[in-house]
Amino acid sequence: MRAVLWFFALLTFLAIWGLACGDRGSQEATPSNLAQPTAVARASLGCSRMDDALYRGAGSSQALSLQVDGIERQFFLYIPAQASRQEPIPLVYNFHGLGSNAKEQELYSQLLPVAAKERFIVVSPEGLGPVKGWRLPGLSGLAVDDPYRDVRFFDALHSYLVRSLCVDEARVYATGMSNGAFFSSMLACLRPETLAAIAPVAGVFYPSDGGCKGEVPVIAFHGTQDQIVPFQPGLIFSFILYEGAKEYVARWAQLNGCQGEPLEERLGREVVRLAYPGCEASTQLVVIEGGGHTWPGSFPVPQLGYTTQEISAAAMLWDFFAQHRRP
């Protein structure tokens, strides 16, 4: 079953892989017209009454839970060891793919080494169900009960975190893999006042009925040989319509006030960045030529296709995030 391929492949490879990762050079992203991170931080309530117990676990990943809608929801929290309890720092949400889980995504994304170096918080939430995933309002061909269940989880989790941690609320971001990329895209659509930028990997999305509430900078990553979420228009699992990575990024470009066609920049032998010009909020698609349903720069998972090592998505998305903040 293709829906669970991700889960079993990761179980195999995580058994032989650790957190260490190479220091690949990151690529500079094109800035947008949103306020830049040199502005004064928007300190969260947690800066004055933070949870000391959470900071005692700084420097390592903590397994935590939060009750939402009567359900105990799980997540992993990473606070960098050098984080100050009085200095607001950025927060990155990191959503796993269908059939994966929070811990696997924390490892596969390779965000923690970047967070340790650059001093930002990483939160890796966990979906529900026997094949864990995220419910997506507005996805054509996929009708589910209570489609906003996981949006409410995000809202409750974010409220808890900004009350408990010293967060710069102008610098909150989201990324995710596959189904998690869809979910981060949907959150940007529904919660632009919360998210300063997103970086969906192997699953950028824009709802067909529109309804997005504001501009959000986007950098998306997608392989041209992705056999699960197709790069070109097609079907996911033979019944979920996907209109293609370029089409969805083009819709984000329209929302973000971009002017004209995207400009092509070759970043390597197999990596091309398409960046829209004249945007109110920067909009980019990083195309991995021959890439599969994989996270660029991470360890190979052959069952999911080719993984480029020419770029590190973790480093590159952080370079992009670091240029954007909410006013």
N, C-alpha and C positions, 0 to 999 in steps of 0.2 A: 504494500500500500504506500503510495507516494507521500501521503500525508504524514507518515511516521518515519520516512526515510531519514529525515534530518536527525531525529532523536537517536536512532540506532547508530548512525554514522558517527555522531558526536560521542556517544558512549565509548566506542572503540578508540577514537583518537584522543579523547581526553585522558584515557588511562595512561598514555605515554607522553603526555605533554604538560608542561608546567607554565608558570606565569612569565618566565623570562622571555623577552623578545628582543630582536635586533633593533638598532637605532637607525632605521632608514630615514633618509632625508625627506622632509615634508615639503609640500608645494604651497607657495603663497597663493591665497585665494583673493579674488577681486572684491574690494570692499563695496558696501552699499551706502546709501545715504542715511541709514539709521545711525543714531548716536553711537559713538565709538567707546570702547571700554576704558578710556582715560577719564571719563566723566565720574562724578561722585557716585559711590555705591549706594544702592537702596538696601539698607540693612534690614533684615527680617526681624520679627519679634524675638526670635530665638537668640539674637545677639545680646539681649539684655536678660534673658532667663533661659539659657540653653540647658539641655539635659546633660549633666555631667557624666552620667553613665554611658551615654553614647560616645562621648569624647575619650573615655578611658579605653575604648576599643579602637582608637585612631591608629592608622597604619596597617590594619588588617580588615578583612571582610567580615561583617557581622550579619548573621541570619536573624531576622526580626519578623514580627507579624503585627497586623493591625486589623481590628474588626470593622468590617464595612458591610452594611446591609445584613447583619447577623452572621456573616461568614468571616472566618479567620483568613485574611489575605497575607501571603508571604512576600518578603522582599529581602534583598541583600543590600547592605549599606557599607560604602567605603568612604572613610574620611582620611585624607592624607595626614601622615604623622606630624608634619610640621604646621598643620592648620592651627591658627590662633582662634581662641574662643571669642575674641573681641573684633576680629577682622572678617567682614563679610566676604565669602568666596563663592565662585560659581558652582552650579549644580547641574549635572547631566543625568537625564533618565535614559536607561539602556534596556530596550524591550527585546525579549527573545522571540525566536521563530516558532511556528506551529510544531508541536511535538517536542520542543526543547524545554528548557527551564531556565530559571534566573541564574543559577550557578554556572551552567554551561555557557550562557551568553556572556556572563562576566569574564570567563576565561577566553572564549572564542573571539570576542571583540578586541581583546588586548588593550582595553581602556585603562585598566588599573595602573600599569607602569607609566602611562602618560599622565594620569591624574596625580601620581606621586611626584612626578617631576614638575608639573605645571600648577599644582595645588588647586584641584577642584574635587568636589564630591561626586561620587558615582552611585546612583541608585538603580538597582536591577530588579524590577518587580517580576512577579510570577503570575502567569495566567491560571485559569481554572480548567477543569475537565480531565477526562482520562487521557486525552491528547491535548496537552495544555496549549492555550492560544488566547487570542484577543478578539472580542466581538467588535464588529465594524459596522456602524450605521452607514447606510448609503452605498454599500458595495453591491453592484448589480449581480444577480444570480444567487445571492446568499442571504436567505431570510432566516433570522434567528429570533428567539424569544428575548425580550429585554435587551435590545441592541446597545443600550447606553450603560449597561452594567459596569463595564470596565472603565468607561469615562468617569463614572462616579467613584470608582476605586482610585483613579488618578487624582481626582479632586480632593478626596479625603486624605490620600497619602501626601499630596503636596501641602495641604493645610497643616498636617501633623509635622512635616519636616521643617517648614518655615517657622513654626512655633518652637521647635526643639533644637534647631541648629542655627548657626550664624551664617546665613545665606545672603548673597547679593541677589535680590529679587529681580534686578534688571538683567541678570545673566543666568537664566534658567534655559536649558536646552534639552532636546530629545533626539535620540537615535534609535535604531532598531534594525533587526535582520528579518527579512522576509515578512511574515505576518506581523512581526514587530515593527517593520518599516511601514507597513500599511497603517498600523496603529499610531505611530509617531506622526505620520502625515495627517491622519484624521484629527489628532490632538491639535496640530497647528491650525487646522481649519476651524476647530471649535473653540480653542483657547489661545488665540493670538495675543491676548493681553498677558498671558503667563509665559509663553515661549518666545525667546529672543531669536532662535534659529533652530532648524532641524537638519538631520543628515540621515535619510532613509537609505538602507543598503539592501539591494535586491528586492525592491518592492515599493518604490515611490508611488503615491496614489493621490488622486484628486477626485472628489465625489462628482458623479455625473450630473447630479441635480444642483451643483454649485452650493450656495449657502455658506461659503466660508466668510468669516467675519472680519478679516483684516490681513494686512501684509505680514509675511513672515519670510525671512531669508531661508533659502533652501540650497543644500548641496546634496545631490543624490548620486549613488554609485550603482552601476548595473552592468552585468556581463552580457555580451551579445549571444552567447551560447547557453544561456540559462534555460534549463529544461523544465523548471518548475514554475517560475514566474517569467514568462517570455519577454524578451527585450522588445520584440515587435508585437503588434496587436495579436491576441490569441486567447486561449482558454487556460485557466488554472484548474487542474484536476478534471478537465473535460467539461466543466459546466459553469465556472465563474469567469465572466467576461473581464479581460484585462486589455486596455486600449493601447498599451505600450509605454515604455519609459519616456520616450521623447514626447509623446502626446501629453502625458500627465505633467511633465516638467514645463511644457509649453503653456499649459493652463495655469500653473503657478506663476509663470512669467507674466501672463496677462494680469493676474490678480496683483502681482508685485510691481505693476507699472512699467515693465520693461518695454524698450523700443527696438523694433527690428528683429532680424534673425540672429541666432546665437553665433558667436565667434568661436572658431575652432582653434585649440591650442594643443599641440602634441606634447605630452608629458613624458613619453617613453616609447619604446618600440611597440607596445601593445596598449597604451593608455592615452586617451584623448579627452580633453575637457571642453565641453560646450558651455560657454558663458554668455548669457544674454546681456546686451548693452543697455545703458540708460535706465537702469532699474531704480525704483524707490527702495526695493529690498533685493539684494543680490540673489540671483537664480542661476544654478549651475547643474550640469549633468556630467559626471565622470564616467566615460564609457570604457569598459575593459574588453578589448577586442579578443574574442575567443574565451572570455571568462564565463564561468559557470555560476551556479547558485551559491556563491561563496563570498566570504569577507576578505577584501583585498589586503594582502600582507599577513594574513593569519596562516596557521598551519594547514596543509592540504587535507581535504576530505574528498578523495577521488570519486566517491559515489555521487557527489554533488557537482562534479565538473572541475574545471581548471581554476586554480587560485593564483593570481598574479602576485609576484613579489617585487614588482617595480615600484609600487607605492604601498604605504601603510594607511589604510582607511582611518585607523584610530588617530594617527598623527595628523593626517590631512583634515579630518573633520574638526579636530580641536583647533587647528590653525584658522579654520573658517569661523568656528564659534567665537574664538578670541577677538574677532573683529566686529562682533555684533552685540548690541545690548538694547534692551527696551528703554525708552526715555523715562 
